[in-house]
Amino acid sequence: MTQIALITGSNKGIGYETARLLGSRGYTVLVAARDSSRGTSAASALGATFVPLDVTDDDSIQRAAAQVEADHGHLDVLINNAGLIGDHAEARGLPSGTTREAVRQVFETNVFGVIAVTNAFLPLLRKAPTARIVNVSSEVGSISTVTDPANPLYQLVGIPYPTSKAALNMVTAMYAKELPGIDVFAANPGYCATDLNGHAGFRTAEQGASVVVSLATGETDATTGRLWGDLSLVGSADTNGVIPW
């Protein structure tokens, strides 16, 4: 039976490459995005199906879940990829200048959206023989890493994005504890060149997507409930593994 995979925010970047790689492996790919024009275009280019989905809108999430249930009856893989840094200037500033709104905007997508989407699709995931959830996180959510003076990420000082990924890591761990029959992972694609960082990353979107796909397909022996992926900024270049909390 063909496996069904839904990827949020998959009209570009790592999400798009994840969709492409899963499609090449024979998965039925559902490209979920809030922008209908971009989502439809991406799905067409990938030979996939577009599912309108805004992770910050509960009604949109419920409609998407209903569409997947009507079309497929179950879901094998949910990839919570949609994420943002935030368009408030304070989102990239020092903690002392951070506003409530800057943090709220980032958490709405990166954390609250993941919880809402996951809960909406859980009934469909439970109908799959072997289901997996992959939350696209980051090594900047690793407190051990960003507080290590010997690590390049020690220079990072900011609240919205890093704390959203630290929260997402805990969200992942808690779902993994509740759902023993469903593998739940936090993926670290590494520092990839995407719109999120103005294409400043040293890894490609495809390289980042390969981490997500490894977890989504079970091509790695990663343990459920852990942050796993690229170790370039954690001391072991050109390899994947567990990133410390």
N, C-alpha and C positions, 0 to 999 in steps of 0.2 A: 504494500500500500504506500502510495506517495505521501511523504511527510509534508505537513503544512507549517510554514514559518511566517510569522508576522514581525515586521521590524518597524519601530516608530522612528520618525525623522529620517526616512531612508531615501529621500529625493536627492541627496547629495552626500559628499564626503564619505566618512567611514560607513555610514548606514547604507549608502548606495553600493559601495564596494562589497559590503557584507551580503546584500541582496544578490549581487552579481555572482559572487562565489558560491552561495547556497544554490542559486539557480543552476550553476554549472555542475553541481553535485546531484541534480535531479529533484531538488525540493520544489514544491509549489510555493512561490514567494508572494507574500502580500506586502506591497509597499504602502506603508501608512505615513501620511503627512498631512499637515494642516492646510498647506497651500495646494488647492486642487489643480491648478495649472501645472505647477512644477511636479506634483505627485503623479499626475496623469502622464506627463512627458517622460518621467523617469521609468514608470511602469511599462510604458510602450517600448522604450529603448531596451529594457531588460527582458521583455517577454513575460512580464509579471502582471499582477492585478493590483489596481490602486484601491486603497481603503481610506476614505476621508477620516482623519483622526487628529484632533487637537488635544494633547495630553493635559491641557489646563482647563478643559471644558468637559464637565461630567456628562452632559447630554451627548456630546460628540463621542465620548468613550463608549457609552451604552449603545449608541447606534452602530458603532464599529463592531462591537461584540455581537450584536444581533445579526449584523450582516455576515460575519464569519460563521456564526452558528447556522444561519439559513443556507449558506453556500457550501459549507464543509462539515458541519456537525461536530467538529473537534479542532483542537490546535495542538500541534506537537512541540513547537518552539516559539517562545515569546522573547523577543530581543528589545529591551528598553534602551534604545539608542538616543532618542531625542534629548538634547541638552543645550545649554547656553551659558555664556559667561555673564551676560547682562549688558544692557545698553546704558545703564546709569554710569556716569563718570566715577562715582564712588565705588562701583563694583571692582575697579582696578586700582583703588587707592589704599591708603593705610587703614588699619583697623580703627584708629581714632577718628577717622573721617567717614566711616561707614554709616549709612543710613538704614533705617528699618526697611524702607521700600526697596533699596538695592538688594538686600538679603532676601526679602520676600519674593521678588521677581525671579531670582535664580532658583530658590527652593520650590517655587510653584511648578517649574518644569523638571528640575533635576531630582527632586525628592517626592513631593506630593503627587506629581504626575505619574511617577513610577508606581507608587502605592495604588493609586486609583486605577491605572491600567491593569496592573497585575490582578487586583481583586476582581475586576470586571471579567477578565479572561480566565480566571481560575476554574470556573465550571467546565470550560472547554478544554483546558489543559488536563483536567482530571479524567476526561474521556479518552485521552490518548494512551496508547500502550506504554510509552516511555516519553515523558515530557521533560522539557528543560526550559529554564528561565535564565537569561543572561542580561545582567544590568551593566551597561557600559559605564565604567567608573574611571579612575585615574590614580596614578601613584601620588598625586598631590593630595589625595585623601588619606594617605598613610602618615599618621602622626609621627611614627618612628623615623620615617624617611625625611620629612620636612624639618624635623628638629635635630637632625644629625649634622653638626658643623662640617663634617667631611663630605657631605653629599651636596651636589650642585643645586638641589632644590632648597637648600637651607636659605638661599637668598630670597625665596618667595615669602612675601609678607602681604597678606590680604585675607579677607573673611568670606565673601559670598561663595565663590567657586570652590575653593579648597574645603570649606566646611560642608558644602552640599555633597561633595564626593565622600567625605568622611561619614556623613549621615547615610549616604547611599550604601556604603560598605556595611554599616550596622543593619540597615534595612535588609540587605542580602543575607546576613548572618541569621536574622530573626526568621525570615521566610524559610531558610534552609532547616531551621530547628522545627518549625511547624509542619513542614511538608516533606516527610521522610521518603515519600514515593516520587518526589519531583526534585531533580537536581537544580540547584539555584547557585549561580556564580556571579561574582563581580569581575568584569574583564578590564584589564589595563592594556589598551592598545598601544600605549607609549606616546611620545611627543610627535604627533603626526601633522603634516602640513595640510590644514583644512581652513575653512572660513572662520572657525572658532578662534584661531590664533593668528589670523591674517596670513596664513600659509607660511608660518615661521618654523614649523617643526622640521626635524631632520629625518623623520620616517614618512613613508608614503601612506596614503589612506588605505591602499591595498594591504600594506604590511600590518596596519592596525586592525583592519578587518579580518585578517587571517587569524588573529588571536581570538576574536569573537566567534569566528566560524569553528575553530578548534573546540571551543567549549560547547557551542550549539550542537555539534555533530557527535561529540564524544570521541573525537580524534586524539584527545589528551586524557591522561589519567588524573586530572585535577580533582581535588576533593570538593564536594558540595559545601557551600557556605564560606568560601575563601576568595580573596582577591588574587587573581592569577593573570599573568601576561608578561609583557615586555619588561626585561630587567636592565635595560640600557642605563637608566638613571638610578639604579639601585645596586650598581657595582658589578654586573655581569652582562657585558655587551653581547648582542647577537644570540640571545637565548631567552626562553620563557620559563617562568616559574612562579612560586608563591611570593607575593609581596607582603611584608610584615604590616600589621595594623599600626 
